[in-house]
Amino acid sequence: MNKVEFAARIGVDKSSYTKIEKGEKPLQTSAAYKIWQLWGVDLNYLYLGQIGGLPHRLSSTIITHLNSDQPHS
């Protein structure tokens, strides 16, 4: 799914989604709730970055992605 489709699924327009993604606009609770309903993404992750409440498959993917972005010594 692309960004436009994602934004539509959570009830925000593309411009607002771009601003949310850049941190220029807060994620409204209604959109966060929709993300939780559709994909099980814990609100603590959305607002605080805590991965403990995420489904295992999602937290594993995030951890793998974060580890691949780390510079290797």
C-alpha positions as CSV (number, residue, x, y, z in Angstrom):
1,M,0.0,0.0,0.0
2,N,1.3,3.4,-0.8
3,K,1.1,6.6,1.3
4,V,-2.0,7.9,-0.3
5,E,-3.8,4.6,0.3
6,F,-2.6,4.4,3.9
7,A,-3.7,8.0,4.5
8,A,-7.2,7.3,3.1
9,R,-7.5,4.1,5.2
10,I,-6.9,6.1,8.4
11,G,-9.1,9.0,7.3
12,V,-6.6,11.8,6.6
13,D,-5.7,13.5,3.4
14,K,-2.3,13.2,1.7
15,S,-1.2,16.7,2.8
16,S,-2.0,16.0,6.4
17,Y,-0.3,12.6,6.3
18,T,2.9,14.1,4.9
19,K,2.9,16.7,7.7
20,I,2.3,14.0,10.4
21,E,5.1,11.9,8.9
22,K,7.5,14.9,9.0
23,G,6.4,15.7,12.6
24,E,4.9,19.0,11.6
25,K,1.4,18.0,12.7
26,P,0.4,15.7,15.5
27,L,-1.3,12.4,14.9
28,Q,-4.9,12.8,15.9
29,T,-6.3,10.2,18.2
30,S,-9.0,9.2,15.7
31,A,-6.3,8.3,13.1
32,A,-4.2,6.5,15.7
33,Y,-7.2,4.5,16.8
34,K,-8.0,3.6,13.2
35,I,-4.3,2.3,12.8
36,W,-4.8,0.2,15.9
37,Q,-8.1,-1.1,14.6
38,L,-6.8,-2.0,11.2
39,W,-3.3,-3.3,11.9
40,G,-3.0,-3.8,15.7
41,V,-0.4,-1.1,16.1
42,D,-0.3,-0.2,19.8
43,L,-0.9,3.4,20.7
44,N,2.2,3.4,22.9
45,Y,4.2,2.7,19.8
46,L,2.5,5.4,17.8
47,Y,2.9,8.1,20.5
48,L,5.9,6.9,22.5
49,G,7.9,4.6,20.3
50,Q,7.5,1.7,22.7
51,I,7.4,-1.6,20.8
52,G,6.4,-3.9,23.7
53,G,2.7,-3.9,22.9
54,L,3.0,-4.5,19.2
55,P,2.2,-7.9,17.6
56,H,5.4,-10.0,17.5
57,R,5.6,-10.0,13.7
58,L,5.5,-6.2,13.6
59,S,8.0,-5.7,16.4
60,S,10.4,-8.2,14.8
61,T,10.2,-6.3,11.5
62,I,10.8,-3.0,13.2
63,I,13.8,-4.3,15.2
64,T,15.3,-5.9,12.0
65,H,14.8,-2.6,10.1
66,L,16.3,-0.5,12.9
67,N,19.3,-2.9,13.2
68,S,19.9,-2.7,9.4
69,D,20.0,1.1,9.6
70,Q,22.7,1.1,12.3
71,P,26.3,1.8,11.1
72,H,28.5,-1.3,11.4
73,S,31.8,-0.9,13.2
